Amino acid sequence: MARPHPALAPILALLSLPHITKVFFDGRPDVLELLLAYGLVLANVLDLQLVEVAARVHKCKPGRPDPELLKHSFKSISAEVERNPSAYAGIHALRGLEQVVGMSHLLPKDRETKDIKDREVVAMRKACGSAMWLARPLPELLLTYAAHRVTLISIVYAHLMDRKWVGKNIRALHAQSAVYMGVLGSREENERLAELRLRMYLPLGIIDRLEDDDGTPRYACDCCRRYLTMDCYMTRLHGMDTSEGEERQGAGNVRQVQKRERLSYCRLCNAIAQRKGRTLGEWIAC
């Protein structure tokens, strides 16, 4: 853990205040770095990426897939989604900051959406990943980009806070944001999930999580490695033949027992593996 530079003391002290809301847009990597570098655990957080998803999908029919999946992300496997809709319920694609700004028309009409994201920064990110932010002094290009993103975040914040549903559910959104922003356990895990394309989707069991489910049994997903409640998995009853009676005499009645099984991958991981043509989860005993 790094010893913070004295110049960082004011901002770290500010971030430590529990009564001040810390607003992010996809704060997962930021929260991870603050924890690993400075041991700082944030309280009272709000992630606008999560808020945007929750506000967008709260009217989705229970047990039915998000209509946007069929139009975009899962179009290539739309037949399977329509054949088994409950397996894809609660799976929602995340939107980037620039995408939210563009789709919601939050900038003046004379500003093209394509100009929101700096092409040079995009190229740097593809070449260096998040390591580009470690350069000191930070290049002027990245300083300008970061300042611009702060402006966009403030615009999206005002837009979302103006929605009646968001205001009504703000307490739950704060709690869900804390869970969402804490899903990454390490930098390596962040990179692994990115390679699996899992970071493009909202993790299961966050916006659909019940407040009183802390005592509900959880099961590990072999792909994302999160511990999730059973509703996050596909399940089935699998018949097994067993014999009763005097086995030593060769006399016994055969009966079939229904055994409950679940996939070793959660529904999100299994759906993405299916979409990408990767190995799917296996059926295992619950």
Secondary structure, 3 states (H helix, E strand, C coil): CCCCCHHHHHHHHHHHCCCCCEEECCCHHHHHHHHHHHCCCCCCEEEHHHHHHHHHHCCCCCCCECHHHHHCCCHHHHHHHHHCHHHHECCCECCCHHHHHHHCCCCCCCCCHHHCCCHHHHHHHHHHHHHHHHCCCCCHHHHHHHHHHHHHHHHHHHHHHCCHHHHHCHHHHHHHHHHHHCCCCCHHHHHHHHHCCHHHECCCCCCCCCCCCCCCCCEECCCCCCEECHHHCCEEEEEEEEEECCHHHCCCEEEEEEEEEEECCCHHHHHHHHHHCCCCCCEEEC
